[in-house]
Amino acid sequence: MSDQQADLEWRQDAIPVSTRFDDPYFSLDNGLAETRHVFLAGNDLPARFAPGFHIAELGFGTGLNLLTTWMAWDQAGAQGPLRFTSFEAFPMSADEMARALAAFPELGDYADRLVAAYREDTTLATLEGIEAQVVVGDARETLAAMDFEADAWFLDGFSPAKNPELWDEALLAQVGTHTKAGGTAATYTAAGFVRRNLAAAGFEVTRIPGFGRKRHMTQCVKPAA
């Protein structure tokens, strides 16, 4: 478990905001729709789902991205296990997670199962139905020690202006190293230095329309070998 926990305040009594980074955990407009636009559509999902498909993520937060993907996987009738590896430096408590996810009744039983497993073990070792793992700690240290190549990345750290550490060149280079040839990455931000760092990490980087009030987002492909 991390020595540092999430520091939260709540807007509209429902939306968690990190006081450490002065940034909400999900869109003030519609967090579920944002996840579907940025991370699913941004990685051409669910069209690319295949047995053993592996998604990796920077910034686990409330677990919303995992839940949205898990539901899409089941609704698509995808076969075999879905793998989901997420990195989180400042985990929230199970009660905070439950309070945040209450904003999305559509997630129903998926959210209940996630919160119950997270309450037992923040690494999600007991969660059934998806091969999920939350790696707690500084991703700049933990990712380099991992041995996997993801099919798709969700880059969901707090705003690059407020949390530049999660978007630095060395960490995004590790993201590139831990991506299969032909794999993808997507993020809500179109900040210039983030796009440059992703290009330096070996991705072909494209700026596309963002969600809601965000004009642009970033979509990446690692060229096939």
Backbone bond lengths (Angstrom), bond angles and torsions (degrees), N, CA, C in turn:
res aa  C-N    CA-C-N  psi(-1)  N-CA   C-N-CA  omega(-1)  CA-C   N-CA-C  phi
1 M - - - 1.470 - - 1.521 109.58 -
2 S 1.319 114.95 141.44 1.452 119.51 179.24 1.515 111.03 -68.31
3 D 1.327 116.07 146.37 1.450 120.42 174.63 1.525 110.63 -70.17
4 Q 1.324 116.77 -19.82 1.452 120.49 -175.44 1.518 109.98 -113.88
5 Q 1.334 114.72 127.72 1.443 120.90 179.66 1.528 109.83 -101.51
6 A 1.323 114.96 165.90 1.455 120.17 175.36 1.520 109.79 -64.84
7 D 1.318 116.90 138.52 1.461 122.90 173.79 1.520 106.94 -106.81
8 L 1.339 117.20 113.75 1.447 120.91 -169.54 1.519 113.03 -120.09
9 E 1.331 113.83 151.00 1.452 122.12 160.15 1.524 105.54 -130.87
10 W 1.318 116.83 165.55 1.464 120.01 -172.74 1.524 110.63 -121.97
11 R 1.326 116.07 132.09 1.463 121.98 174.75 1.517 108.83 -104.77
12 Q 1.309 115.61 141.31 1.466 121.55 -177.68 1.527 110.28 54.17
13 D 1.341 115.38 23.68 1.463 123.54 179.02 1.527 112.48 58.92
14 A 1.343 117.10 17.13 1.462 119.10 -174.88 1.514 113.70 -141.90
15 I 1.327 118.28 -26.08 1.464 121.03 -173.07 1.526 109.70 -104.09
16 P 1.348 118.05 115.42 1.464 120.32 -179.95 1.527 111.07 -73.32
17 V 1.318 115.53 137.90 1.458 122.71 178.17 1.520 107.93 -125.70
18 S 1.315 117.18 129.77 1.457 121.20 176.86 1.521 109.32 -73.88
19 T 1.328 116.85 119.47 1.458 119.24 175.32 1.519 110.56 -75.27
20 R 1.324 117.82 -23.83 1.464 121.57 177.77 1.523 110.68 -65.78
21 F 1.343 116.25 -39.66 1.462 120.66 -176.38 1.531 112.93 -113.48
22 D 1.334 116.87 0.69 1.469 121.39 179.85 1.521 110.64 50.03
23 D 1.329 116.12 53.43 1.455 120.88 -174.79 1.528 108.80 -150.30
24 P 1.338 118.58 136.09 1.461 119.99 178.00 1.520 111.53 -72.91
25 Y 1.334 115.34 154.91 1.462 120.58 179.68 1.520 112.62 -75.96
26 F 1.326 116.89 -25.38 1.454 119.04 176.29 1.518 108.90 -150.17
27 S 1.319 115.65 170.48 1.464 121.86 -173.77 1.518 111.36 -56.22
28 L 1.327 116.05 137.37 1.454 120.75 174.85 1.526 110.42 -70.87
29 D 1.331 117.04 -16.52 1.465 120.86 179.64 1.530 110.72 -85.64
30 N 1.327 117.05 -60.86 1.458 121.43 -178.67 1.522 108.41 -162.79
31 G 1.322 116.61 96.10 1.461 121.10 -174.89 1.510 113.32 -62.71
32 L 1.336 117.26 -36.15 1.461 120.45 -179.03 1.528 110.61 -68.04
33 A 1.312 116.16 -43.36 1.465 119.84 178.28 1.521 110.82 -65.58
34 E 1.335 116.82 -35.48 1.462 120.12 178.56 1.528 110.80 -64.76
35 T 1.329 116.64 -44.27 1.465 120.09 178.67 1.524 110.63 -60.02
36 R 1.327 116.57 -42.62 1.465 119.72 -179.31 1.527 111.06 -65.80
37 H 1.318 117.18 -37.97 1.465 120.70 -179.05 1.526 111.71 -72.41
38 V 1.336 115.26 -49.90 1.465 119.65 -172.22 1.517 111.58 -77.79
39 F 1.322 117.22 -53.14 1.465 119.34 -168.59 1.525 113.89 -93.38
40 L 1.323 118.11 -37.51 1.460 118.29 176.18 1.533 110.17 -77.31
41 A 1.320 117.69 -64.13 1.463 119.49 -179.70 1.524 111.48 -60.48
42 G 1.332 117.65 -35.31 1.460 121.05 -179.53 1.521 113.40 -64.42
43 N 1.341 116.04 -21.59 1.471 121.22 176.63 1.532 111.67 -110.38
44 D 1.341 116.59 16.35 1.468 122.51 179.88 1.525 111.21 56.22
45 L 1.332 114.38 48.02 1.462 121.58 177.95 1.533 108.57 -116.30
46 P 1.334 116.45 145.76 1.468 129.16 12.19 1.528 116.41 -87.16
47 A 1.331 119.02 5.49 1.472 120.81 -174.46 1.528 112.77 -56.30
48 R 1.346 117.56 -31.96 1.469 120.74 -176.08 1.524 113.74 -90.15
49 F 1.307 117.85 -3.45 1.465 119.33 -178.95 1.524 111.11 -54.81
50 A 1.323 115.84 137.93 1.462 123.10 178.60 1.521 106.91 -152.73
51 P 1.329 118.56 159.38 1.462 119.90 179.85 1.528 112.23 -53.29
52 G 1.320 116.45 131.02 1.453 121.25 179.42 1.513 114.17 79.51
53 F 1.334 118.42 9.28 1.464 121.35 -179.76 1.527 109.70 -54.17
54 H 1.330 115.87 134.99 1.471 120.94 -173.65 1.521 109.85 -119.90
55 I 1.320 115.46 118.61 1.462 122.60 174.89 1.517 108.51 -107.34
56 A 1.327 116.25 135.83 1.465 121.13 173.77 1.526 107.68 -120.34
57 E 1.328 115.28 154.92 1.460 119.86 -171.28 1.520 110.87 -145.32
58 L 1.316 115.65 137.15 1.461 121.10 168.43 1.515 107.42 -100.83
59 G 1.336 116.69 112.64 1.451 122.10 178.93 1.523 112.47 101.98
60 F 1.343 117.68 84.81 1.470 121.29 -178.42 1.527 111.87 -72.69
61 G 1.317 116.52 -40.41 1.461 120.76 175.95 1.513 113.87 57.55
62 T 1.335 116.17 -122.34 1.463 122.35 -178.05 1.525 113.00 -84.07
63 G 1.336 117.10 -9.19 1.457 120.68 -173.26 1.520 113.09 86.19
64 L 1.326 117.55 5.74 1.463 120.96 -176.31 1.520 112.29 -59.83
65 N 1.327 117.74 -41.94 1.467 119.66 -178.59 1.521 111.35 -65.34
66 L 1.326 116.57 -41.22 1.464 120.31 177.36 1.522 110.01 -60.15
67 L 1.324 116.96 -47.68 1.460 120.58 -176.79 1.516 111.88 -64.01
68 T 1.332 116.70 -43.00 1.463 120.91 -179.97 1.524 110.44 -62.26
69 T 1.319 116.62 -39.67 1.465 121.55 -180.00 1.519 111.16 -70.62
70 W 1.318 116.06 -43.43 1.470 121.74 179.07 1.526 110.25 -58.86
71 M 1.337 117.25 -45.60 1.454 121.21 178.49 1.534 110.67 -63.30
72 A 1.333 117.21 -42.70 1.465 120.68 178.99 1.527 111.35 -63.44
73 W 1.330 115.94 -38.26 1.476 121.57 178.18 1.527 109.76 -60.17
74 D 1.320 116.56 -48.65 1.462 120.33 -179.21 1.528 110.97 -66.71
75 Q 1.318 117.37 -42.83 1.460 120.64 -179.15 1.522 111.85 -65.05
76 A 1.341 116.74 -29.47 1.467 120.86 178.26 1.525 112.09 -78.88
77 G 1.335 116.56 -8.95 1.458 120.03 -178.00 1.519 112.66 68.94
78 A 1.343 116.13 26.86 1.469 120.17 -179.02 1.523 109.90 -65.10
79 Q 1.321 115.85 143.90 1.457 122.04 -176.47 1.523 111.33 -99.30
80 G 1.340 115.50 154.19 1.456 120.74 176.22 1.518 112.08 77.43
81 P 1.319 116.23 -178.75 1.458 119.77 -176.17 1.525 112.92 -77.63
82 L 1.316 116.14 144.65 1.454 123.08 168.36 1.515 107.30 -100.59
83 R 1.331 116.87 127.18 1.462 121.05 177.73 1.523 109.60 -101.05
84 F 1.318 116.05 139.14 1.460 121.15 -178.09 1.527 107.68 -143.73
85 T 1.321 116.44 112.92 1.462 122.49 -179.15 1.519 108.74 -115.71
86 S 1.328 116.50 121.17 1.461 120.03 -175.31 1.521 110.42 -125.43
87 F 1.331 115.50 145.66 1.463 122.66 -177.79 1.530 109.20 -113.58
88 E 1.327 116.25 129.59 1.462 121.09 -175.78 1.522 110.25 -143.42
89 A 1.341 116.38 123.26 1.469 121.42 -179.20 1.517 112.61 -86.93
90 F 1.340 116.84 -31.21 1.465 120.69 -173.48 1.527 109.69 -128.63
91 P 1.338 117.86 77.14 1.464 120.38 -174.80 1.525 112.39 -68.07
92 M 1.324 114.53 141.69 1.454 119.25 173.19 1.521 109.25 -84.55
93 S 1.313 117.15 169.32 1.458 121.12 178.48 1.527 110.01 -80.97
94 A 1.316 115.99 165.16 1.463 120.04 178.32 1.523 110.87 -62.88
95 D 1.327 117.63 -37.89 1.466 119.95 178.77 1.520 110.92 -64.99
96 E 1.333 116.97 -40.31 1.471 120.24 177.48 1.517 110.92 -65.12
97 M 1.327 116.44 -40.10 1.457 120.34 177.81 1.523 110.80 -61.78
98 A 1.322 116.48 -45.56 1.461 120.70 -179.91 1.528 110.77 -61.32
99 R 1.329 116.66 -41.99 1.471 120.52 179.43 1.528 110.86 -63.29
100 A 1.325 117.07 -42.78 1.467 120.66 179.83 1.527 111.45 -65.80
101 L 1.318 116.81 -45.03 1.462 120.54 -175.51 1.522 112.55 -73.11
102 A 1.323 117.72 -14.51 1.467 120.71 175.74 1.526 111.29 -62.01
103 A 1.339 116.78 -18.67 1.463 121.05 177.72 1.527 111.84 -70.60
104 F 1.337 117.05 -9.95 1.465 121.05 -175.31 1.528 110.54 -125.97
105 P 1.343 117.56 70.93 1.465 119.86 -178.18 1.522 113.21 -58.46
106 E 1.332 117.08 -22.59 1.466 120.86 178.71 1.528 111.51 -59.39
107 L 1.333 117.09 -26.94 1.466 121.03 -177.51 1.523 112.12 -78.03
108 G 1.331 116.31 -21.43 1.455 123.40 170.41 1.517 116.32 39.68
109 D 1.336 114.92 -118.15 1.458 122.29 -174.17 1.527 112.13 -61.51
110 Y 1.316 117.93 -31.95 1.468 120.31 178.47 1.527 110.04 -59.67
111 A 1.328 116.30 -45.86 1.463 119.98 -179.59 1.522 110.89 -65.23
112 D 1.320 116.80 -41.16 1.467 120.25 -179.98 1.529 110.31 -60.61
113 R 1.317 116.90 -42.97 1.464 120.92 -179.14 1.524 111.29 -66.97
114 L 1.331 116.14 -40.11 1.463 119.29 178.69 1.524 110.99 -64.01
115 V 1.317 117.30 -48.37 1.464 120.14 -177.62 1.524 110.59 -61.80
116 A 1.325 117.33 -41.78 1.465 120.42 179.96 1.524 111.18 -61.92
117 A 1.331 117.04 -43.74 1.468 120.25 179.33 1.521 111.09 -68.28
118 Y 1.329 116.89 -40.29 1.468 121.63 179.72 1.516 110.74 -64.21
119 R 1.327 116.22 -35.90 1.463 120.05 178.26 1.531 110.97 -64.59
120 E 1.323 115.99 -35.15 1.463 120.96 179.11 1.525 111.70 -74.81
121 D 1.341 116.35 -38.94 1.466 121.16 -172.65 1.529 107.46 -161.96
122 T 1.317 116.86 114.72 1.465 119.81 -176.23 1.523 113.30 -64.96
123 T 1.317 118.81 -15.00 1.463 120.01 175.69 1.522 112.11 -79.99
124 L 1.346 117.17 -7.58 1.467 124.79 -179.60 1.519 112.57 69.34
125 A 1.309 116.80 28.81 1.462 120.88 -179.00 1.532 112.23 -62.12
126 T 1.341 118.13 -24.13 1.464 120.51 -176.13 1.520 113.16 -100.13
127 L 1.345 118.72 2.20 1.459 120.99 -177.39 1.520 110.19 -75.25
128 E 1.326 116.56 126.28 1.462 122.17 179.50 1.519 110.34 -104.03
129 G 1.324 115.80 147.58 1.452 121.42 177.90 1.517 113.63 105.01
130 I 1.325 117.12 -14.59 1.457 123.10 178.19 1.531 107.06 -155.37
131 E 1.321 117.56 141.39 1.464 121.23 178.93 1.526 108.49 -87.08
132 A 1.324 116.02 82.93 1.459 121.60 -173.57 1.521 111.25 -106.75
133 Q 1.326 114.58 147.81 1.463 121.16 175.69 1.521 108.86 -145.61
134 V 1.327 116.42 128.67 1.454 121.43 170.43 1.526 107.65 -103.53
135 V 1.323 116.17 121.28 1.460 122.36 178.84 1.528 106.96 -97.90
136 V 1.322 115.90 110.85 1.464 120.80 -174.81 1.529 109.82 -90.47
137 G 1.322 116.08 129.93 1.457 121.51 -179.99 1.519 110.31 138.66
138 D 1.313 115.74 -176.76 1.459 122.18 -179.48 1.527 109.21 -75.46
139 A 1.338 117.10 116.42 1.469 121.16 -177.09 1.517 111.99 -59.83
140 R 1.342 117.93 -24.20 1.461 120.32 178.70 1.525 110.64 -65.75
141 E 1.321 116.56 -18.91 1.463 121.30 177.45 1.532 111.54 -105.47
142 T 1.330 117.02 -40.28 1.462 120.13 -171.24 1.524 113.53 -78.21
143 L 1.333 117.85 -37.13 1.464 119.26 -175.61 1.523 111.55 -64.03
144 A 1.311 117.34 -41.75 1.468 120.39 -177.92 1.527 112.31 -59.21
145 A 1.337 116.16 -26.15 1.465 120.69 -177.97 1.524 112.92 -85.92
146 M 1.338 117.02 -6.14 1.461 120.77 -176.51 1.526 111.03 -88.18
147 D 1.334 115.63 150.68 1.457 121.76 -178.98 1.522 109.01 -119.00
148 F 1.325 116.83 86.22 1.456 121.23 175.42 1.529 108.79 -159.64
149 E 1.326 115.47 162.73 1.457 122.42 169.59 1.520 106.95 -128.25
150 A 1.319 116.87 116.55 1.453 121.73 -176.99 1.521 111.56 -81.98
151 D 1.328 115.06 152.63 1.455 120.73 172.46 1.527 111.27 -79.59
152 A 1.330 116.15 -29.85 1.464 120.88 -177.66 1.522 109.49 -151.60
153 W 1.317 115.48 147.60 1.463 122.56 178.10 1.522 110.21 -120.23
154 F 1.338 114.82 136.95 1.455 122.37 168.71 1.536 106.54 -105.18
155 L 1.309 117.13 111.20 1.465 121.07 -179.81 1.524 107.41 -98.24
156 D 1.340 115.80 97.96 1.461 121.15 -167.73 1.522 112.71 -128.84
157 G 1.327 116.17 36.99 1.456 118.93 173.31 1.517 110.71 -69.88
158 F 1.324 115.82 170.43 1.455 119.10 176.02 1.524 110.16 -64.71
159 S 1.319 116.08 168.23 1.461 123.41 -175.57 1.529 112.03 -42.84
160 P 1.339 117.87 130.99 1.466 120.09 179.20 1.525 113.31 -55.76
161 A 1.321 117.31 -29.96 1.461 120.06 178.76 1.525 111.82 -69.25
162 K 1.353 116.43 -25.32 1.463 120.39 -175.74 1.525 112.86 -109.25
163 N 1.335 116.92 -17.85 1.465 122.06 -177.32 1.539 109.08 -137.37
164 P 1.357 117.74 56.97 1.468 120.16 -173.39 1.518 113.63 -62.17
165 E 1.339 117.65 -22.54 1.466 120.16 -177.57 1.524 112.19 -59.17
166 L 1.345 116.81 -33.16 1.462 119.61 -176.23 1.529 112.65 -83.02
167 W 1.334 115.73 2.00 1.457 120.68 -179.12 1.531 111.59 -126.19
168 D 1.327 117.02 14.32 1.472 117.85 -173.59 1.531 111.13 -76.92
169 E 1.313 114.79 165.25 1.466 120.24 -171.53 1.520 112.47 -62.33
170 A 1.327 117.03 -40.40 1.460 119.62 -177.28 1.526 111.51 -66.69
171 L 1.341 117.20 -41.15 1.461 119.75 -179.74 1.529 110.71 -68.72
172 L 1.322 117.46 -43.21 1.460 118.96 179.49 1.529 111.50 -68.79
173 A 1.320 117.39 -26.34 1.466 119.82 171.99 1.530 110.25 -63.74
174 Q 1.344 116.49 -38.11 1.465 120.27 175.94 1.526 110.99 -66.41
175 V 1.324 116.58 -36.78 1.467 119.78 174.54 1.528 109.73 -58.62
176 G 1.330 116.63 -45.65 1.457 120.03 178.34 1.523 112.25 -60.67
177 T 1.324 116.51 -43.34 1.466 121.54 179.03 1.521 111.01 -62.22
178 H 1.339 116.31 -34.06 1.461 121.48 -176.99 1.536 111.73 -96.62
179 T 1.322 116.26 31.83 1.464 121.99 176.44 1.525 109.04 -125.52
180 K 1.326 116.39 134.90 1.458 120.36 177.43 1.520 110.66 -66.75
181 A 1.327 116.44 152.59 1.458 120.13 169.85 1.524 108.38 -58.40
182 G 1.329 116.29 130.27 1.456 120.58 -175.03 1.513 113.57 87.11
183 G 1.336 116.35 -4.03 1.456 121.12 178.42 1.521 111.62 -75.64
184 T 1.328 115.04 171.57 1.456 120.43 -173.46 1.523 111.18 -132.63
185 A 1.336 114.76 167.92 1.455 122.58 172.40 1.514 107.89 -148.02
186 A 1.321 116.54 150.93 1.458 120.53 177.79 1.517 108.98 -145.45
187 T 1.331 115.84 150.56 1.450 122.18 176.76 1.518 109.90 -151.81
188 Y 1.322 114.76 154.59 1.465 121.08 -179.82 1.519 112.41 -71.99
189 T 1.335 118.38 -20.30 1.456 120.93 -174.54 1.527 111.50 -91.46
190 A 1.324 114.71 149.19 1.463 120.47 173.10 1.521 109.90 -122.11
191 A 1.332 116.86 24.27 1.468 121.23 179.87 1.529 110.01 -55.82
192 G 1.334 116.09 136.94 1.454 120.54 -175.47 1.510 113.76 -57.40
193 F 1.345 117.82 -44.19 1.460 118.47 -176.34 1.523 111.08 -69.39
194 V 1.340 117.85 -29.32 1.466 120.47 176.37 1.529 109.52 -67.29
195 R 1.307 116.93 -45.80 1.470 119.61 179.80 1.529 111.40 -63.68
196 R 1.334 116.23 -38.50 1.472 119.29 177.23 1.523 111.08 -64.85
197 N 1.329 117.20 -41.51 1.462 120.39 -179.88 1.530 111.29 -67.02
198 L 1.320 116.91 -35.82 1.466 120.02 177.10 1.528 110.67 -68.39
199 A 1.313 116.96 -38.73 1.468 119.91 176.47 1.524 110.49 -63.64
200 A 1.347 115.88 -41.57 1.465 119.97 178.40 1.526 111.47 -64.99
201 A 1.340 116.54 -24.62 1.463 121.37 179.85 1.526 112.27 -82.03
202 G 1.333 117.11 -1.11 1.459 120.41 174.94 1.508 115.21 104.31
203 F 1.324 117.39 8.91 1.460 120.75 179.89 1.531 111.30 -93.70
204 E 1.330 115.18 149.03 1.453 121.33 163.55 1.521 106.70 -86.24
205 V 1.323 117.16 120.96 1.462 122.32 -167.33 1.527 110.05 -111.04
206 T 1.331 115.66 131.90 1.460 121.53 -179.63 1.527 109.40 -129.60
207 R 1.322 116.28 136.41 1.457 121.13 174.64 1.522 107.92 -94.90
208 I 1.345 116.21 125.82 1.465 121.01 -177.69 1.525 108.90 -129.63
209 P 1.334 118.27 169.90 1.464 120.24 -178.97 1.528 112.53 -59.82
210 G 1.333 115.83 135.87 1.447 121.45 -179.57 1.515 112.67 -87.68
211 F 1.325 115.24 -172.24 1.465 121.33 -178.76 1.521 110.23 -97.81
212 G 1.310 115.29 137.89 1.458 119.95 172.62 1.516 112.98 59.15
213 R 1.330 115.00 -122.91 1.460 120.42 -176.02 1.526 112.97 -80.09
214 K 1.337 116.86 -7.52 1.466 119.99 177.60 1.535 108.94 -85.71
215 R 1.326 116.13 117.93 1.472 119.96 -175.13 1.521 112.30 -66.34
216 H 1.336 115.97 -38.34 1.461 119.56 -174.36 1.528 111.37 -135.68
217 M 1.314 115.27 157.45 1.464 123.66 171.06 1.516 106.88 -138.21
218 T 1.342 116.91 -178.26 1.458 120.96 -175.66 1.513 110.68 -125.39
219 Q 1.335 114.63 134.29 1.453 123.15 177.90 1.513 108.21 -123.35
220 C 1.334 117.53 136.94 1.471 121.39 -173.96 1.522 110.71 -133.09
221 V 1.322 115.46 148.04 1.455 122.60 173.00 1.519 108.17 -132.44
222 K 1.339 116.33 134.44 1.457 120.51 172.92 1.516 107.46 -90.45
223 P 1.329 118.90 116.23 1.469 120.11 -174.42 1.512 112.27 -54.74
224 A 1.323 115.34 141.77 1.462 120.24 177.14 1.529 108.98 -65.04
225 A 1.322 114.72 145.37 1.475 119.29 -177.87 1.514 110.56 -66.99
